[in-house]
């Protein structure tokens, strides 16, 4: 067997890594399958932005099913299985799913930012057809970058620890071909999406802050509501970044110090890779948590705001204001990946009005 495919880790570490990946794979498949099952049960009722959540679940479960079994088998084998062919396959799948994931999150952030309106203006509406076209473009974009190394621009190779494959980061200093590919890939598929994710979610938090201030009343406490909304935005945007930043950092260190690779212990390069894979497992829990709880936490606030409006105006004018506020605040009732109508607000008519905002 080629020495580059021999594990640089001890058998005990390989066993630990393989066991960890089994656990992550099971959580990823079960969690994301639950997201897909939940979406499938109400397929006709899915709103346009929810398709992005479905797409993210597809990428996570796709990565778990197509890549993790090979990593697990190689870890237990104490050497990469399949040689160059399986290494090329693994790198190709990793490139497709990772780029699709980060681009989906970036687009999700942009669409949430545009959908989220501040009173009295509503956010922009999106149709399912538009989101479907965007999702198709994301997959095509990811596949294009994945195919480039096969066509000769850049290359795939084993990770420094020997039991996984990815972009050949250490080839950066070996040729202009690899250097230009890795540099362009880093800018267009890593740094720009990162910036989009961060700025759009904090932009959403600022919009929501302004929206609640615009209807602020002296007897309503907004601090907890705003804190929860901000926490939701930070959790969504930072979860992916925290999982992948160590791997990106180590990869760039390898890229810049390819001649000194021996100074970095194989286990140091292994840990960020395993940590990045955990994002496919905990994403579904974030989605379900905020989807189930955010709307319930905000419901008392909505009712309180509406009752204050009723006391301030006549009965008829108060009903109109309640409908208006309900419509303007409809964007607040969304989970980490979905946009839901708010239960218990002003009857079925308000439900229909707020559904239009999705």
C-alpha positions in Angstrom: 0.0 0.0 0.0 1.1 3.5 -0.8 2.6 5.1 2.3 0.6 8.3 1.8 -2.6 6.2 2.5 -1.2 4.7 5.7 -2.6 6.2 8.9 -0.2 8.5 10.7 -2.1 7.9 13.9 -1.8 5.2 16.5 -4.2 2.3 16.3 -5.9 3.5 19.5 -6.5 7.0 18.1 -7.8 5.4 14.8 -10.2 3.3 16.9 -11.4 6.4 18.8 -11.8 8.4 15.6 -13.8 5.6 14.0 -16.1 5.2 17.0 -16.7 9.0 17.1 -17.6 9.0 13.4 -20.1 6.2 13.9 -21.8 8.3 16.6 -21.8 11.4 14.4 -23.1 9.5 11.4 -26.0 8.0 13.3 -27.0 11.4 14.7 -26.7 13.0 11.3 -28.8 10.5 9.5 -31.5 10.3 12.2 -31.6 14.1 12.8 -31.7 15.2 9.2 -34.0 12.3 8.2 -36.4 13.8 10.8 -36.1 17.2 9.2 -36.9 15.7 5.8 -39.7 13.6 7.2 -41.3 16.6 8.8 -41.0 18.6 5.6 -42.4 15.7 3.6 -45.5 15.5 5.8 -46.5 19.0 4.9 -44.9 19.3 1.5 -47.8 21.2 -0.1 -47.7 23.7 2.8 -44.0 24.4 2.7 -43.2 28.1 2.2 -40.5 29.1 -0.3 -37.7 29.8 2.2 -38.2 26.4 3.9 -36.9 24.8 0.8 -33.4 26.0 1.8 -33.7 24.2 5.1 -34.7 21.0 3.2 -31.7 21.5 0.9 -29.4 21.9 3.9 -30.7 18.7 5.5 -30.1 16.9 2.1 -26.5 18.0 2.1 -25.9 17.0 5.7 -27.5 13.5 5.3 -25.8 13.1 1.9 -22.4 13.8 3.5 -23.1 11.3 6.3 -24.2 8.5 3.9 -21.7 9.0 1.1 -18.5 9.9 3.1 -18.7 8.8 6.7 -18.8 5.0 6.0 -15.5 5.2 4.1 -13.9 7.2 6.8 -15.1 4.8 9.5 -13.9 1.8 7.6 -10.5 3.4 7.0 -10.1 4.4 10.6 -10.8 0.8 11.8 -8.5 -0.5 9.1 -5.7 1.8 10.2 -5.2 2.8 6.6 -7.1 4.5 3.8 -9.2 2.0 1.8 -9.5 2.1 -2.0 -6.4 4.0 -2.9 -6.4 6.9 -5.4 -9.9 6.1 -6.8 -11.7 6.2 -3.4 -9.6 9.3 -2.4 -10.8 11.1 -5.6 -14.4 10.1 -4.8 -14.1 11.2 -1.2 -12.6 14.5 -2.1 -15.2 15.1 -4.8 -18.1 14.4 -2.4 -16.6 16.5 0.3 -16.2 19.4 -2.0 -19.8 19.2 -3.4 -21.5 18.9 0.0 -19.4 21.4 1.9 -19.7 24.1 -0.8 -23.4 23.4 -1.1 -23.8 23.7 2.7 -22.0 27.0 3.1 -23.6 28.5 0.0 -27.1 27.4 1.2 -26.5 29.0 4.6 -25.3 32.2 2.9 -28.3 32.4 0.6 -30.6 31.5 3.5 -29.2 34.5 5.4 -29.7 36.9 2.4 -33.2 35.7 1.8 -34.1 36.0 5.5 -32.7 39.5 5.5 -34.8 40.5 2.5 -37.9 38.8 3.8 -37.6 40.4 7.2 -39.3 43.8 7.0 -39.6 46.6 9.5 -42.9 48.4 10.0 -44.6 49.8 8.1 -42.8 48.2 5.2 -43.1 44.5 4.6 -40.2 42.3 3.5 -39.7 41.0 0.0 -41.7 37.9 -1.0 -40.2 34.9 -2.7 -41.9 32.2 -4.7 -41.1 28.5 -4.5 -40.0 28.6 -8.2 -37.5 31.3 -7.4 -36.0 29.4 -4.5 -35.9 26.2 -6.5 -33.9 28.0 -9.2 -31.5 29.3 -6.6 -31.0 25.9 -5.0 -30.3 24.4 -8.5 -27.7 27.1 -9.1 -26.0 26.3 -5.7 -25.7 22.7 -6.7 -24.3 23.5 -10.1 -21.8 26.0 -8.5 -20.6 23.3 -6.1 -20.3 20.7 -8.7 -18.3 23.0 -10.9 -15.7 23.6 -8.2 -15.7 19.9 -7.4 -14.9 19.0 -11.0 -12.1 21.5 -11.5 -9.4 19.3 -9.8 -10.5 16.4 -12.1 -10.1 18.6 -15.1 -6.6 19.6 -14.0 -7.0 22.8 -12.0 -6.0 21.9 -8.5 -6.0 18.4 -7.1 -7.3 16.1 -4.4 -5.1 14.2 -1.9 -5.0 12.5 1.5 -5.2 14.5 4.7 -2.0 14.7 6.7 -3.3 12.1 9.2 -3.8 9.6 6.3 -7.4 8.4 6.7 -9.4 11.0 4.8 -9.0 13.0 1.6 -9.7 16.6 0.5 -8.3 19.4 -1.5 -4.5 19.0 -1.7 -3.8 22.0 0.6 -0.1 21.1 0.8 0.3 21.4 -2.9 -0.2 25.2 -2.7 3.5 25.9 -2.7 4.4 23.2 -5.3 2.9 24.7 -8.4 1.1 27.8 -9.7 -1.8 25.6 -10.7 -2.5 24.5 -7.2 -1.8 28.0 -5.8 -4.3 29.7 -8.0 -7.0 27.1 -7.5 -6.7 27.1 -3.7 -6.6 30.9 -3.5 -9.7 31.4 -5.7 -11.5 28.6 -3.9 -10.8 30.2 -0.5 -12.1 33.6 -1.5 -15.2 32.5 -3.5 -16.3 29.5 -1.4 -15.1 30.3 2.1 -14.4 33.9 3.0 -17.2 35.6 1.0 -19.9 33.1 2.3 -18.6 33.5 5.8 -18.9 37.3 5.6 -22.4 37.0 4.1 -23.6 34.7 6.9 -22.3 36.9 9.7 -23.5 40.3 8.3 -27.0 39.1 7.2 -27.8 37.5 10.6 -26.7 40.5 12.5 -28.6 42.6 10.1 -31.7 40.6 10.8 -31.2 41.1 14.6 -30.9 44.8 14.0 -34.1 44.9 11.9 -36.0 43.0 14.6 -34.6 45.4 17.2 -35.9 48.3 15.3 -39.3 46.7 14.6 -39.9 46.1 18.3 -38.8 49.6 19.3 -41.2 51.1 16.7 -44.2 49.8 18.8 -42.6 50.1 22.2 -44.9 50.8 25.1 -44.0 51.9 28.6 -45.5 48.8 30.2 -43.9 46.2 27.9 -40.6 44.6 28.7 -38.7 43.9 25.4 -35.3 43.0 26.8 -35.8 39.2 26.9 -37.5 39.1 23.5 -34.7 41.0 21.8 -32.1 38.9 23.6 -33.7 35.7 22.4 -34.0 36.9 18.8 -30.3 38.0 18.8 -29.3 34.7 20.4 -31.1 32.8 17.6 -29.3 34.8 14.9 -25.9 34.3 16.6 -26.5 30.5 17.1 -27.5 30.0 13.5 -24.6 31.9 12.0 -21.9 30.9 14.5 -22.7 27.2 14.6 -21.4 26.4 11.2 -18.5 28.9 11.5 -17.3 27.5 14.8 -17.4 23.9 13.4 -15.4 24.7 10.3 -13.1 27.5 11.3 -10.5 25.2 13.0 -10.4 23.0 9.9 -9.9 26.0 7.7 -7.2 27.4 9.9 -5.3 24.1 10.0 -5.7 23.7 6.2 -4.3 27.2 5.6 -1.4 26.5 8.0 -0.7 23.4 6.0 -0.9 25.3 2.8 1.5 28.0 3.9 3.9 25.6 5.7 3.9 22.6 3.5 7.7 22.2 3.9 7.3 22.1 7.7 4.4 19.7 7.9 6.3 17.4 10.0 6.2 19.9 12.9 2.4 19.5 13.2 1.3 16.3 14.9 -1.1 14.2 12.9 -3.6 14.2 15.8 -3.6 18.0 15.6 -4.8 17.9 12.0 -7.3 15.1 12.8 -9.2 16.9 15.5 -10.4 19.9 13.4 -11.5 17.5 10.7 -13.6 15.5 13.1 -15.0 18.7 14.7 -16.1 20.0 11.3 -18.0 16.8 10.6 -20.1 17.4 13.8 -22.0 20.2 12.1 -24.1 17.7 10.2 -25.2 16.2 13.5 -26.2 19.2 15.6 -27.8 21.4 12.8 -31.1 19.6 13.1 -31.3 20.1 16.8 -30.8 23.8 16.4 -33.5 24.0 13.8 -36.1 22.1 15.8 -35.2 23.9 19.1 -35.8 27.4 17.6 -38.7 26.3 15.4 -40.6 24.9 18.4 -39.7 27.5 21.0 -39.2 30.9 19.4 -42.8 31.3 18.4 -44.0 30.2 21.8 -41.8 32.6 23.6 -42.9 35.5 21.4 -46.6 34.7 21.6 -47.2 36.4 25.0 -45.5 39.5 23.7 -47.8 39.6 20.7 -50.9 39.3 22.8 -49.7 41.9 25.2 -48.9 44.3 22.4 -52.3 43.8 20.9 -54.1 44.4 24.2 -52.2 47.6 24.7 -53.3 48.7 21.2 -56.9 47.9 22.0 -56.8 50.1 25.2 -55.2 53.0 23.4 -57.8 53.1 20.6 -61.5 52.4 20.1 -62.6 48.9 19.6 -62.8 49.1 15.9 -59.6 51.0 15.4 -57.9 48.6 17.9 -58.8 45.6 15.7 -57.4 47.3 12.7 -54.2 48.1 14.5 -53.9 44.5 15.8 -54.2 43.2 12.3 -51.6 45.7 11.1 -49.2 44.8 13.9 -49.8 41.1 13.3 -48.9 41.6 9.7 -45.8 43.6 10.4 -44.6 41.2 13.0 -45.3 38.1 11.0 -41.6 37.7 10.2 -40.7 37.1 13.8 -42.3 33.7 14.0 -39.7 31.6 12.2 -37.4 28.9 13.3 -33.8 28.4 12.5 -34.6 27.3 9.0 -38.3 27.7 8.5 -40.9 30.5 8.4 -44.0 29.6 10.4 -47.3 31.3 10.9 -47.9 32.5 14.4 -50.4 30.3 16.3 -53.3 31.9 18.1 -53.0 35.4 16.5 -56.2 37.2 15.5 -57.9 34.1 14.0 -57.6 32.5 10.6 -57.5 35.7 8.7 -54.3 36.8 10.4 -52.9 33.4 9.8 -53.5 33.8 6.1 -52.1 37.3 6.0 -48.9 36.2 7.9 -48.5 33.2 5.7 -48.2 35.5 2.7 -45.0 37.0 4.3 -43.3 33.6 4.0 
